[in-house]
Amino acid sequence: MGFVSKKAVVQARYVSPDAYIYGPTNIGSGSFVDAAVIGYPTRQKILKGNGPLDELSDGAKIGELVIIRSGVVIYENAEIGDGCEFGHNVLVRELAKIGRGVRIGTNAIVERDVKIGDRAWIQSMVYIPNGTVIEEDVFIGPNAVITNDKYPPSKRLAPVVIRRGAVIGANATLVAGVEIGEGAVVAAGAVVTRDVPPGVVVAGVPARVIGKAEDYLKKRAIYETSGL
């Protein structure tokens, strides 16, 4: 059986009896919570604390009309915007801020202090490390990997920034510290080792500019309407 803290404010339309909701978590109206964990305390609190998880947790903030499927774990002090949707077994660490209408696929990992803008679409098994910034309307394909450490393991991190409307293809790797420009496209399997200018398409290992994003968008539109 699950657990719902007496400190939590839960207005969801459904909460599974197998869900665990810790601390002063707030879940907005119309949300759906399957067998998930929300408000899990940080590692530091678990190492230092002596009480049960509920006493250690600061809770999480979940907006309205959010869908949280089974196996999802959302840590304390995470903020989830209205209309977000999570696949199974997604991990969201503390201080992550996820905007409205974001979709995150099964087995994706969102680490500490990540910021994701409205309507971003992050597909299954994407890894997003500490401090990454993903702006509005970004698409990230399955198995993409983002890094934040140029000389691992080091104490100095260099988060990646992905600007508004960028597209990151499946299995792409973004090396620590790079910025993907607004509306840029990173091809599947590319390894990005330097900043990508706005509005271009890059591909290869290491990634190089091969075209313009506007040509990519034209080809996509033709493909979507041709039925081929």
N, CA, C and O of each residue as an XYZ file, in Angstrom:
912
protein
N       0.835     -1.204      0.000
C       0.000      0.000      0.000
C       0.870      1.254      0.000
O       1.986      1.253      0.518
N       0.338      2.319     -0.590
C       1.071      3.561     -0.692
C       0.945      4.427      0.549
O       0.588      3.963      1.631
N       1.255      5.720      0.348
C       1.251      6.664      1.469
C       0.992      8.059      0.924
O       1.573      8.458     -0.085
N       0.116      8.799      1.597
C      -0.126     10.205      1.267
C       0.042     11.023      2.540
O      -0.686     10.830      3.514
N       0.992     11.924      2.524
C       1.276     12.741      3.700
C       0.066     13.572      4.108
O      -0.695     14.051      3.268
N      -0.092     13.729      5.413
C      -1.140     14.608      5.927
C      -0.844     16.071      5.611
O      -1.734     16.918      5.678
N       0.403     16.363      5.268
C       0.788     17.734      4.919
C       0.519     18.059      3.453
O       0.546     19.223      3.054
N       0.261     17.029      2.654
C       0.079     17.221      1.217
C      -1.299     17.797      0.907
O      -2.271     17.535      1.616
N      -1.367     18.587     -0.167
C      -2.636     19.090     -0.698
C      -2.831     18.428     -2.058
O      -2.138     18.752     -3.022
N      -3.772     17.508     -2.123
C      -3.953     16.693     -3.326
C      -5.351     16.929     -3.886
O      -6.348     16.550     -3.271
N      -5.414     17.552     -5.043
C      -6.677     17.806     -5.719
C      -6.816     16.969     -6.991
O      -7.703     17.221     -7.807
N      -5.960     15.992     -7.157
C      -5.960     15.163     -8.360
C      -7.279     14.419     -8.515
O      -7.951     14.119     -7.528
N      -7.646     14.123     -9.759
C      -8.863     13.349     -9.999
C      -8.654     11.874     -9.676
O      -9.613     11.146     -9.420
N      -7.379     11.431     -9.691
C      -7.096     10.039     -9.331
C      -5.698      9.942     -8.753
O      -4.748     10.510     -9.291
N      -5.586      9.214     -7.650
C      -4.291      8.875     -7.061
C      -4.301      7.385     -6.770
O      -5.166      6.903     -6.038
N      -3.365      6.660     -7.324
C      -3.296      5.220     -7.101
C      -3.093      4.908     -5.619
O      -2.385      5.637     -4.924
N      -3.705      3.838     -5.137
C      -3.445      3.422     -3.748
C      -2.004      2.991     -3.526
O      -1.578      2.814     -2.385
N      -1.247      2.820     -4.612
C       0.162      2.449     -4.503
C       1.101      3.636     -4.669
O       2.315      3.451     -4.748
N       0.565      4.849     -4.723
C       1.398      6.049     -4.829
C       1.960      6.438     -3.465
O       1.342      6.185     -2.431
N       3.144      7.057     -3.478
C       3.769      7.593     -2.267
C       3.957      9.098     -2.460
O       4.682      9.534     -3.355
N       3.301      9.878     -1.616
C       3.344     11.333     -1.731
C       3.832     11.894     -0.400
O       3.144     11.789      0.615
N       5.037     12.496     -0.409
C       5.687     12.914      0.829
C       5.649     14.429      1.011
O       5.601     15.193      0.047
N       5.674     14.836      2.284
C       5.811     16.237      2.643
C       4.665     17.098      2.148
O       3.619     16.581      1.755
N       4.861     18.430      2.166
C       3.806     19.360      1.764
C       3.676     19.476      0.238
O       3.629     20.573     -0.319
N       3.622     18.334     -0.404
C       3.439     18.306     -1.854
C       2.076     18.888     -2.214
O       1.093     18.697     -1.498
N       2.037     19.600     -3.333
C       0.785     20.159     -3.832
C       0.534     19.615     -5.235
O       1.351     19.800     -6.137
N      -0.606     18.942     -5.411
C      -0.967     18.359     -6.704
C      -2.259     18.999     -7.170
O      -3.275     18.936     -6.478
N      -2.222     19.623     -8.357
C      -3.348     20.395     -8.849
C      -4.514     19.564     -9.331
O      -4.402     18.350     -9.507
N      -5.631     20.226     -9.543
C      -6.871     19.560     -9.920
C      -6.754     18.915    -11.300
O      -6.049     19.408    -12.181
N      -7.460     17.809    -11.460
C      -7.504     17.113    -12.731
C      -6.305     16.251    -13.031
O      -6.266     15.601    -14.076
N      -5.323     16.223    -12.149
C      -4.134     15.415    -12.400
C      -4.397     13.942    -12.133
O      -5.331     13.582    -11.416
N      -3.559     13.096    -12.720
C      -3.666     11.640    -12.613
C      -2.333     11.120    -12.110
O      -1.296     11.350    -12.734
N      -2.356     10.418    -10.978
C      -1.126      9.913    -10.372
C      -1.237      8.407    -10.196
O      -2.015      7.925     -9.372
N      -0.460      7.668    -10.972
C      -0.433      6.214    -10.834
C       0.536      5.842     -9.702
O       0.801      6.664     -8.825
N       1.054      4.640     -9.715
C       1.939      4.160     -8.650
C       3.298      4.840     -8.771
O       4.261      4.243     -9.252
N       3.366      6.086     -8.332
C       4.561      6.915     -8.450
C       5.000      7.385     -7.065
O       4.300      7.184     -6.073
N       6.178      8.017     -7.019
C       6.699      8.606     -5.783
C       6.893     10.097     -6.027
O       7.573     10.488     -6.975
N       6.299     10.930     -5.175
C       6.382     12.380     -5.348
C       6.842     13.016     -4.038
O       6.310     12.725     -2.968
N       7.852     13.898     -4.148
C       8.382     14.561     -2.967
C       9.500     13.810     -2.279
O       9.744     14.017     -1.091
N      10.186     12.938     -3.007
C      11.253     12.139     -2.387
C      12.383     13.055     -1.912
O      12.805     13.939     -2.657
N      12.883     12.860     -0.680
C      13.929     13.738     -0.145
C      15.269     13.554     -0.859
O      15.527     12.515     -1.466
N      16.106     14.575     -0.775
C      17.424     14.519     -1.393
C      18.347     13.544     -0.654
O      18.087     13.143      0.481
N      19.412     13.186     -1.330
C      20.415     12.285     -0.750
C      20.984     12.860      0.547
O      21.166     12.137      1.527
N      21.264     14.166      0.545
C      21.849     14.790      1.733
C      20.938     14.644      2.944
O      21.411     14.383      4.050
N      19.642     14.809      2.742
C      18.706     14.681      3.857
C      18.626     13.252      4.369
O      18.512     13.018      5.572
N      18.685     12.312      3.456
C      18.613     10.909      3.867
C      19.861     10.521      4.654
O      19.780      9.769      5.625
N      21.026     11.043      4.228
C      22.268     10.726      4.924
C      22.308     11.331      6.333
O      22.844     10.724      7.260
N      21.738     12.528      6.484
C      21.816     13.238      7.760
C      20.595     13.021      8.647
O      20.690     13.122      9.870
N      19.442     12.722      8.034
C      18.202     12.654      8.794
C      17.993     11.335      9.502
O      18.551     10.307      9.118
N      17.186     11.380     10.533
C      16.859     10.178     11.307
C      15.377      9.813     11.226
O      14.980      8.712     11.606
N      14.567     10.745     10.728
C      13.134     10.510     10.699
C      12.683      9.800      9.435
O      13.500      9.515      8.559
N      11.386      9.509      9.330
C      10.822      8.914      8.110
C      10.888      9.894      6.953
O      11.072     11.094      7.158
N      10.739      9.387      5.744
C      10.849     10.218      4.552
C       9.887     11.399      4.572
O      10.223     12.486      4.103
N       8.703     11.188      5.110
C       7.712     12.253      5.124
C       8.182     13.448      5.932
O       7.892     14.588      5.571
N       8.896     13.210      7.010
C       9.389     14.303      7.842
C      10.568     15.024      7.196
O      10.812     16.197      7.478
N      11.289     14.332      6.341
C      12.457     14.925      5.688
C      12.094     15.759      4.473
O      12.838     16.663      4.095
N      10.956     15.461      3.860
C      10.621     16.037      2.561
C      10.056     17.450      2.636
O       9.266     17.771      3.523
N      10.480     18.301      1.675
C       9.883     19.622      1.491
C       8.724     19.580      0.492
O       8.075     20.596      0.245
N       8.473     18.413     -0.073
C       7.373     18.266     -1.019
C       7.716     18.792     -2.403
O       8.731     19.461     -2.598
N       6.856     18.479     -3.353
C       7.001     18.940     -4.732
C       5.741     19.687     -5.141
O       4.705     19.585     -4.484
N       5.840     20.435     -6.228
C       4.687     21.177     -6.731
C       4.295     20.627     -8.099
O       5.067     20.705     -9.055
N       3.102     20.077     -8.181
C       2.591     19.470     -9.406
C       1.384     20.282     -9.858
O       0.471     20.522     -9.068
N       1.368     20.706    -11.115
C       0.296     21.553    -11.607
C      -0.993     20.805    -11.890
O      -1.157     19.655    -11.482
N      -1.895     21.455    -12.580
C      -3.175     20.860    -12.939
C      -3.050     20.013    -14.207
O      -2.215     20.271    -15.073
N      -3.908     18.994    -14.285
C      -4.026     18.160    -15.483
C      -2.707     17.495    -15.868
O      -2.414     17.323    -17.051
N      -1.931     17.131    -14.886
C      -0.661     16.431    -15.103
C      -0.903     14.927    -15.072
O      -1.663     14.438    -14.236
N      -0.263     14.191    -15.975
C      -0.359     12.732    -15.998
C       0.970     12.154    -15.551
O       1.999     12.380    -16.189
N       0.949     11.407    -14.453
C       2.155     10.800    -13.886
C       1.945      9.290    -13.855
O       1.167      8.790    -13.043
N       2.628      8.566    -14.725
C       2.427      7.125    -14.845
C       3.264      6.349    -13.823
O       4.080      6.922    -13.102
N       3.046      5.066    -13.783
C       3.688      4.215    -12.771
C       5.204      4.233    -12.913
O       5.744      4.304    -14.016
N       5.868      4.166    -11.776
C       7.324      4.126    -11.741
C       7.997      5.480    -11.741
O       9.215      5.559    -11.580
N       7.242      6.544    -11.916
C       7.830      7.894    -11.910
C       8.270      8.252    -10.490
O       7.567      7.969     -9.520
N       9.443      8.876    -10.383
C       9.929      9.394     -9.101
C      10.246     10.874     -9.272
O      11.090     11.241    -10.090
N       9.578     11.718     -8.508
C       9.795     13.158     -8.548
C      10.286     13.597     -7.168
O       9.592     13.406     -6.170
N      11.469     14.177     -7.116
C      12.073     14.577     -5.847
C      11.447     15.866     -5.311
O      10.713     16.564     -6.009
N      11.760     16.152     -4.054
C      11.278     17.364     -3.410
C      11.796     18.613     -4.137
O      12.839     18.594     -4.790
N      11.036     19.679     -3.998
C      11.383     20.983     -4.570
C      11.436     20.993     -6.099
O      11.955     21.933     -6.700
N      10.902     19.958     -6.715
C      10.702     19.998     -8.164
C       9.379     20.700     -8.447
O       8.446     20.624     -7.648
N       9.302     21.383     -9.582
C       8.081     22.080     -9.976
C       7.660     21.598    -11.366
O       8.433     21.672    -12.321
N       6.430     21.107    -11.462
C       5.905     20.551    -12.700
C       4.725     21.405    -13.152
O       3.768     21.576    -12.396
N       4.774     21.941    -14.362
C       3.736     22.833    -14.848
C       2.469     22.115    -15.267
O       2.444     20.891    -15.400
N       1.413     22.898    -15.474
C       0.118     22.360    -15.885
C       0.240     21.574    -17.190
O       0.998     21.946    -18.086
N      -0.519     20.483    -17.279
C      -0.626     19.748    -18.524
C       0.566     18.921    -18.918
O       0.643     18.467    -20.060
N       1.505     18.705    -18.012
C       2.651     17.845    -18.329
C       2.230     16.382    -18.354
O       1.229     15.995    -17.752
N       3.016     15.581    -19.063
C       2.727     14.151    -19.156
C       4.030     13.363    -19.078
O       4.994     13.656    -19.786
N       4.039     12.358    -18.204
C       5.232     11.541    -17.995
C       4.965     10.098    -18.422
O       3.915      9.536    -18.111
N       5.923      9.505    -19.138
C       5.879      8.078    -19.391
C       6.238      7.310    -18.130
O       6.372      7.902    -17.059
N       6.394      6.006    -18.247
C       6.721      5.173    -17.094
C       8.193      5.337    -16.697
O       9.064      5.532    -17.545
N       8.443      5.253    -15.389
C       9.808      5.189    -14.841
C      10.666      6.417    -15.158
O      11.876      6.299    -15.352
N      10.047      7.572    -15.209
C      10.796      8.818    -15.381
C      11.327      9.274    -14.024
O      10.628      9.179    -13.015
N      12.563      9.770    -14.004
C      13.157     10.305    -12.779
C      13.331     11.810    -12.929
O      13.927     12.277    -13.900
N      12.809     12.572    -11.965
C      12.961     14.031    -11.934
C      13.568     14.399    -10.588
O      12.952     14.182     -9.544
N      14.771     14.954    -10.611
C      15.463     15.258     -9.369
C      15.097     16.636     -8.824
O      14.372     17.404     -9.457
N      15.622     16.928     -7.628
C      15.269     18.137     -6.899
C      15.622     19.408     -7.666
O      16.605     19.453     -8.406
N      14.808     20.431     -7.475
C      14.979     21.771     -8.035
C      14.763     21.829     -9.550
O      14.957     22.882    -10.157
N      14.370     20.728    -10.160
C      14.026     20.776    -11.576
C      12.752     21.598    -11.749
O      11.827     21.507    -10.942
N      12.716     22.397    -12.807
C      11.539     23.206    -13.109
C      11.093     22.886    -14.525
O      11.808     23.152    -15.492
N       9.916     22.318    -14.634
C       9.386     21.859    -15.916
C       8.150     22.681    -16.247
O       7.221     22.766    -15.444
N       8.142     23.282    -17.422
C       7.075     24.190    -17.805
C       5.780     23.491    -18.174
O       5.620     22.295    -17.932
N       4.869     24.230    -18.752
C       3.538     23.719    -19.088
C       3.565     22.885    -20.369
O       4.306     23.173    -21.309
N       2.736     21.847    -20.375
C       2.543     21.060    -21.575
C       3.745     20.266    -22.028
O       3.820     19.882    -23.195
N       4.691     20.008    -21.137
C       5.887     19.239    -21.475
C       5.564     17.749    -21.459
O       4.850     17.271    -20.577
N       6.093     17.018    -22.439
C       5.955     15.561    -22.477
C       7.326     14.918    -22.310
O       8.275     15.267    -23.013
N       7.423     13.981    -21.381
C       8.697     13.301    -21.117
C       8.461     11.799    -21.196
O       7.613     11.259    -20.485
N       9.215     11.126    -22.064
C       8.984      9.722    -22.352
C       9.560      8.771    -21.320
O      10.320      9.169    -20.437
N       9.187      7.517    -21.448
C       9.563      6.445    -20.529
C      11.082      6.350    -20.344
O      11.852      6.457    -21.298
N      11.483      6.145    -19.092
C      12.878      5.936    -18.695
C      13.785      7.143    -18.931
O      15.008      6.998    -18.915
N      13.222      8.316    -19.147
C      14.038      9.526    -19.235
C      14.498      9.933    -17.835
O      13.845      9.625    -16.837
N      15.635     10.631    -17.783
C      16.188     11.096    -16.511
C      16.417     12.597    -16.585
O      17.118     13.091    -17.468
N      15.814     13.313    -15.642
C      15.969     14.759    -15.526
C      16.660     15.024    -14.194
O      16.063     14.832    -13.134
N      17.899     15.459    -14.241
C      18.681     15.610    -13.023
C      18.416     16.947    -12.331
O      17.515     17.695    -12.712
N      19.207     17.222    -11.323
C      19.022     18.365    -10.428
C      19.109     19.700    -11.163
O      19.959     19.887    -12.034
N      18.221     20.625    -10.802
C      18.289     22.013    -11.237
C      18.199     22.174    -12.762
O      18.739     23.130    -13.319
N      17.528     21.252    -13.420
C      17.273     21.368    -14.860
C      16.068     22.283    -15.073
O      15.132     22.276    -14.274
N      16.091     23.067    -16.147
C      14.968     23.935    -16.498
C      14.486     23.565    -17.898
O      15.257     23.571    -18.858
N      13.193     23.243    -17.996
C      12.598     22.834    -19.266
C      11.424     23.754    -19.572
O      10.510     23.893    -18.759
N      11.449     24.380    -20.742
C      10.427     25.338    -21.113
C       9.141     24.692    -21.596
O       9.081     23.486    -21.837
N       8.115     25.518    -21.730
C       6.784     25.060    -22.120
C       6.817     24.266    -23.435
O       7.559     24.586    -24.364
N       5.997     23.237    -23.473
C       5.718     22.442    -24.672
C       6.908     21.674    -25.214
O       6.843     21.173    -26.336
N       7.979     21.565    -24.468
C       9.085     20.718    -24.913
C       8.625     19.267    -24.964
O       7.778     18.840    -24.179
N       9.196     18.519    -25.900
C       8.852     17.103    -26.061
C      10.142     16.301    -25.974
O      10.991     16.361    -26.864
N      10.272     15.557    -24.895
C      11.483     14.786    -24.627
C      11.112     13.311    -24.683
O      10.320     12.839    -23.867
N      11.673     12.585    -25.632
C      11.259     11.211    -25.831
C      11.994     10.245    -24.903
O      12.791     10.659    -24.061
N      11.717      8.969    -25.070
C      12.163      7.954    -24.117
C      13.684      7.860    -24.019
O      14.406      8.041    -24.999
N      14.142      7.573    -22.806
C      15.537      7.249    -22.492
C      16.509      8.388    -22.768
O      17.686      8.151    -23.039
N      16.023      9.619    -22.701
C      16.890     10.790    -22.824
C      17.517     11.081    -21.461
O      16.846     10.997    -20.433
N      18.811     11.424    -21.459
C      19.493     11.784    -20.213
C      19.791     13.282    -20.214
O      20.425     13.809    -21.128
N      19.306     13.964    -19.144
C      19.465     15.412    -19.017
C      20.152     15.693    -17.677
O      19.514     15.548    -16.634
N      21.425     16.088    -17.669
C      22.163     16.242    -16.411
C      21.940     17.579    -15.725
O      21.264     18.462    -16.253
N      22.523     17.711    -14.539
C      22.374     18.896    -13.694
C      22.583     20.187    -14.477
O      23.534     20.314    -15.248
N      21.681     21.141    -14.268
C      21.874     22.486    -14.766
C      21.517     22.728    -16.216
O      21.595     23.866    -16.679
N      21.128     21.700    -16.948
C      20.770     21.882    -18.358
C      19.588     22.841    -18.497
O      18.659     22.819    -17.690
N      19.637     23.679    -19.527
C      18.535     24.583    -19.834
C      17.955     24.206    -21.194
O      18.659     24.206    -22.204
N      16.667     23.887    -21.206
C      15.959     23.542    -22.439
C      14.809     24.529    -22.579
O      13.918     24.570    -21.730
N      14.822     25.316    -23.634
C      13.791     26.348    -23.786
C      12.518     25.783    -24.412
O      12.393     24.575    -24.611
N      11.586     26.668    -24.716
C      10.257     26.284    -25.180
C      10.306     25.588    -26.544
O      11.145     25.895    -27.392
N       9.370     24.632    -26.727
C       9.117     23.992    -28.019
C      10.304     23.205    -28.563
O      10.404     23.001    -29.773
N      11.187     22.768    -27.706
C      12.314     21.921    -28.118
C      11.848     20.476    -28.254
O      11.016     20.009    -27.476
N      12.388     19.771    -29.248
C      12.150     18.339    -29.408
C      13.469     17.607    -29.230
O      14.480     17.970    -29.832
N      13.451     16.558    -28.384
C      14.648     15.729    -28.185
C      14.268     14.274    -28.431
O      13.410     13.724    -27.741
N      14.912     13.657    -29.417
C      14.594     12.293    -29.809
C      15.118     11.252    -28.829
O      15.911     11.574    -27.944
N      14.676      9.998    -28.983
C      15.013      8.939    -28.026
C      16.510      8.668    -27.936
O      17.239      8.747    -28.925
N      16.943      8.346    -26.721
C      18.324      7.969    -26.423
C      19.328      9.102    -26.586
O      20.533      8.855    -26.538
N      18.874     10.325    -26.777
C      19.816     11.441    -26.815
C      20.478     11.594    -25.446
O      19.864     11.347    -24.408
N      21.744     12.008    -25.472
C      22.514     12.160    -24.240
C      23.088     13.569    -24.173
O      23.737     14.040    -25.107
N      22.836     14.222    -23.060
C      23.392     15.545    -22.808
C      24.411     15.402    -21.677
O      24.153     14.701    -20.698
N      25.562     16.059    -21.804
C      26.579     15.968    -20.754
C      26.829     17.354    -20.160
O      26.421     18.366    -20.729
N      27.501     17.386    -19.013
C      27.779     18.672    -18.373
C      29.161     18.733    -17.733
O      29.425     19.622    -16.924
N      30.035     17.812    -18.081
C      31.355     17.732    -17.455
C      32.398     17.521    -18.553
O      32.448     16.455    -19.165
N      33.239     18.546    -18.806
C      34.231     18.455    -19.883
C      35.369     17.513    -19.551
O      35.942     16.892    -20.447
N      35.706     17.397    -18.273
C      36.819     16.551    -17.855
C      36.382     15.684    -16.672
O      36.808     15.911    -15.540
N      35.530     14.690    -16.940
C      34.930     13.920    -15.838
C      35.937     13.016    -15.146
O      36.880     12.535    -15.775
N      35.739     12.780    -13.836
C      34.794     13.523    -12.992
C      35.460     14.766    -12.409
O      36.523     14.661    -11.796
N      34.862     15.928    -12.587
C      35.420     17.164    -12.056
C      34.368     17.893    -11.234
O      33.183     17.567    -11.285
N      34.817     18.878    -10.481
C      33.903     19.648     -9.639
C      33.298     20.834    -10.388
O      32.367     21.472     -9.895
N      33.822     21.129    -11.570
C      33.323     22.262    -12.346
C      32.454     21.743    -13.488
O      32.939     21.027    -14.365
N      31.186     22.099    -13.476
C      30.260     21.635    -14.495
C      30.016     22.720    -15.545
O      30.118     23.915    -15.266
N      29.693     22.276    -16.750
C      29.425     23.183    -17.867
C      28.126     22.744    -18.529
O      28.151     21.971    -19.487
N      26.994     23.226    -18.032
C      25.707     22.775    -18.554
C      25.479     23.170    -20.016
O      26.000     24.177    -20.497
N      24.700     22.363    -20.694
C      24.286     22.618    -22.076
C      23.049     23.511    -22.072
O      22.215     23.419    -21.171
N      22.930     24.380    -23.086
C      21.749     25.211    -23.287
C      21.174     24.891    -24.662
O      21.888     24.928    -25.665
N      19.871     24.575    -24.705
C      19.187     24.297    -25.966
C      18.119     25.366    -26.147
O      17.168     25.435    -25.369
N      18.272     26.192    -27.162
C      17.389     27.334    -27.354
C      16.059     26.935    -27.997
O      15.889     25.836    -28.524
N      15.157     27.858    -27.927
C      13.767     27.688    -28.350
C      13.642     27.035    -29.736
O      14.300     27.446    -30.692
N      12.779     26.004    -29.821
C      12.427     25.405    -31.096
C      13.470     24.508    -31.726
O      13.284     24.066    -32.859
N      14.557     24.225    -31.037
C      15.591     23.350    -31.599
C      15.101     21.902    -31.652
O      14.214     21.499    -30.898
N      15.698     21.138    -32.557
C      15.373     19.713    -32.712
C      16.652     18.916    -32.525
O      17.655     19.170    -33.190
N      16.612     17.944    -31.610
C      17.768     17.080    -31.344
C      17.379     15.663    -31.749
O      16.431     15.106    -31.195
N      18.088     15.073    -32.698
C      17.734     13.755    -33.220
C      18.086     12.621    -32.275
O      18.819     12.804    -31.303
N      17.550     11.448    -32.578
C      17.779     10.246    -31.764
C      19.266      9.918    -31.682
O      20.002     10.043    -32.661
N      19.691      9.495    -30.493
C      21.067      9.052    -30.237
C      22.119     10.150    -30.394
O      23.313      9.853    -30.416
N      21.704     11.398    -30.501
C      22.674     12.493    -30.547
C      23.320     12.673    -29.179
O      22.717     12.369    -28.150
N      24.552     13.170    -29.181
C      25.268     13.481    -27.941
C      25.682     14.941    -27.964
O      26.314     15.404    -28.914
N      25.322     15.665    -26.911
C      25.695     17.069    -26.775
C      26.765     17.171    -25.701
O      26.506     16.883    -24.533
N      27.957     17.577    -26.088
C      29.086     17.638    -25.168
C      28.942     18.841    -24.242
O      28.358     19.856    -24.621
N      29.465     18.727    -23.048
C      29.324     19.750    -22.004
C      29.650     21.141    -22.518
O      30.630     21.344    -23.235
N      28.800     22.106    -22.135
C      29.065     23.508    -22.384
C      28.586     24.054    -23.706
O      28.672     25.262    -23.927
N      28.074     23.202    -24.613
C      27.657     23.713    -25.916
C      26.295     24.386    -25.820
O      25.509     24.106    -24.916
N      26.033     25.282    -26.770
C      24.721     25.915    -26.901
C      24.160     25.578    -28.277
O      24.824     25.759    -29.298
N      22.934     25.087    -28.282
C      22.241     24.795    -29.530
C      21.344     25.989    -29.827
O      20.455     26.312    -29.039
N      21.572     26.639    -30.951
C      20.871     27.871    -31.259
C      19.393     27.688    -31.546
O      18.932     26.578    -31.811
N      18.653     28.792    -31.490
C      17.214     28.767    -31.708
C      16.887     28.177    -33.077
O      17.440     28.595    -34.094
N      15.975     27.195    -33.089
C      15.526     26.597    -34.330
C      16.530     25.714    -35.034
O      16.269     25.273    -36.153
N      17.672     25.439    -34.423
C      18.679     24.577    -35.051
C      18.233     23.121    -35.013
O      17.381     22.741    -34.211
N      18.826     22.307    -35.900
C      18.506     20.887    -35.977
C      19.797     20.091    -35.846
O      20.754     20.329    -36.583
N      19.825     19.143    -34.908
C      20.951     18.236    -34.731
C      20.525     16.865    -35.228
O      19.577     16.280    -34.703
N      21.212     16.351    -36.230
C      20.824     15.090    -36.851
C      21.016     13.913    -35.901
O      21.787     13.986    -34.944
N      20.302     12.833    -36.183
C      20.419     11.616    -35.381
C      21.856     11.127    -35.371
O      22.521     11.099    -36.407
N      22.332     10.741    -34.190
C      23.664     10.181    -34.045
C      24.798     11.183    -34.058
O      25.958     10.789    -33.935
N      24.505     12.461    -34.201
C      25.558     13.474    -34.228
C      26.199     13.625    -32.851
O      25.560     13.395    -31.824
N      27.467     14.013    -32.849
C      28.167     14.349    -31.608
C      28.551     15.817    -31.692
O      29.430     16.195    -32.468
N      27.891     16.639    -30.894
C      28.065     18.091    -30.959
C      29.141     18.506    -29.967
O      28.979     18.343    -28.757
N      30.241     19.044    -30.486
C      31.376     19.414    -29.649
C      31.587     20.918    -29.563
O      32.437     21.388    -28.807
N      30.810     21.677    -30.341
C      30.918     23.142    -30.312
C      29.533     23.741    -30.500
O      28.595     23.047    -30.894
N      29.408     25.035    -30.218
C      28.115     25.702    -30.331
C      27.538     25.555    -31.737
O      28.260     25.566    -32.734
N      26.214     25.416    -31.783
C      25.499     25.327    -33.055
C      24.757     26.639    -33.280
O      23.943     27.028    -32.443
N      25.017     27.334    -34.393
C      24.330     28.609    -34.642
C      22.827     28.418    -34.815
O      22.381     27.313    -35.128
N      22.045     29.463    -34.620
C      20.609     29.362    -34.851
C      20.308     29.027    -36.311
O      21.012     29.470    -37.218
N      19.247     28.233    -36.526
C      18.709     28.041    -37.858
C      19.516     27.199    -38.813
O      19.325     27.299    -40.025
N      20.426     26.359    -38.303
C      21.196     25.480    -39.188
C      20.935     24.017    -38.851
O      20.363     23.696    -37.810
N      21.368     23.134    -39.756
C      21.325     21.692    -39.519
C      22.763     21.196    -39.391
O      23.606     21.503    -40.235
N      23.043     20.433    -38.341
C      24.372     19.845    -38.175
C      24.252     18.328    -38.120
O      23.245     17.784    -37.667
N      25.312     17.651    -38.596
C      25.336     16.195    -38.593
C      26.777     15.724    -38.526
O      27.702     16.474    -38.836
N      26.961     14.461    -38.114
C      28.287     13.860    -38.140
C      28.974     13.808    -36.804
O      28.448     14.256    -35.785
N      30.196     13.235    -36.836
C      31.025     13.076    -35.634
C      32.433     13.563    -35.966
O      33.161     12.862    -36.669
N      32.844     14.741    -35.486
C      32.009     15.708    -34.761
C      31.036     16.399    -35.712
O      31.233     16.389    -36.927
N      29.994     16.995    -35.158
C      28.944     17.596    -35.962
C      29.456     18.812    -36.732
O      30.225     19.624    -36.218
N      29.000     18.905    -37.988
C      29.327     20.035    -38.848
C      28.050     20.537    -39.518
O      27.097     19.778    -39.693
N      28.032     21.808    -39.891
C      26.865     22.373    -40.568
C      26.730     21.753    -41.955
O      27.681     21.738    -42.737
N      25.525     21.239    -42.252
C      25.272     20.638    -43.566
C      24.120     21.310    -44.300
O      23.838     20.959    -45.446
N      23.451     22.263    -43.670
C      22.329     22.908    -44.344
C      21.626     23.886    -43.445
O      22.107     24.236    -42.367
N      20.457     24.326    -43.921
C      19.645     25.290    -43.185
C      18.408     24.615    -42.600
O      17.836     23.713    -43.210
N      18.010     25.054    -41.431
C      16.832     24.484    -40.782
C      15.569     24.742    -41.597
O      14.646     23.928    -41.579
N      15.517     25.873    -42.317
C      14.320     26.160    -43.110
C      14.133     25.125    -44.216
O      12.997     24.802    -44.565
N      15.227     24.598    -44.774
C      15.121     23.529    -45.776
C      14.633     22.232    -45.129
O      13.838     21.491    -45.707
N      15.125     21.979    -43.925
C      14.668     20.799    -43.180
C      13.159     20.880    -42.921
O      12.447     19.888    -43.076
N      12.678     22.052    -42.530
C      11.254     22.220    -42.239
C      10.405     22.050    -43.496
O       9.307     21.497    -43.431
N      10.909     22.523    -44.646
C      10.186     22.340    -45.906
C      10.084     20.856    -46.256
O       9.025     20.376    -46.659
N      11.198     20.136    -46.098
C      11.194     18.700    -46.385
C      10.245     17.965    -45.446
O       9.538     17.049    -45.864
N      10.231     18.363    -44.191
C       9.329     17.721    -43.227
C       7.872     17.955    -43.601
O       7.050     17.042    -43.529
N       7.557     19.185    -44.002
C       6.181     19.494    -44.384
C       5.756     18.678    -45.599
O       4.636     18.169    -45.639
N       6.640     18.549    -46.592
C       6.326     17.754    -47.783
C       6.113     16.295    -47.416
O       5.185     15.648    -47.900
N       6.989     15.786    -46.553
C       6.907     14.385    -46.118
C       5.594     14.117    -45.384
O       4.965     13.079    -45.586
N       5.187     15.058    -44.533
C       3.975     14.865    -43.735
C       2.708     14.863    -44.587
O       1.716     14.231    -44.224
N       2.736     15.563    -45.713
C       1.537     15.689    -46.531
C       1.525     14.778    -47.756
O       0.500     14.632    -48.421
N       2.686     14.162    -48.050
C       2.769     13.366    -49.270
C       2.170     11.976    -49.129
O       1.750     11.377    -50.119
N       2.126     11.453    -47.898
C       1.614     10.102    -47.679
C       2.603      9.022    -48.076
O       2.248      7.843    -48.079
N       3.835      9.387    -48.412
C       4.851      8.402    -48.821
C       5.722      8.002    -47.654
O       6.628      7.184    -47.812
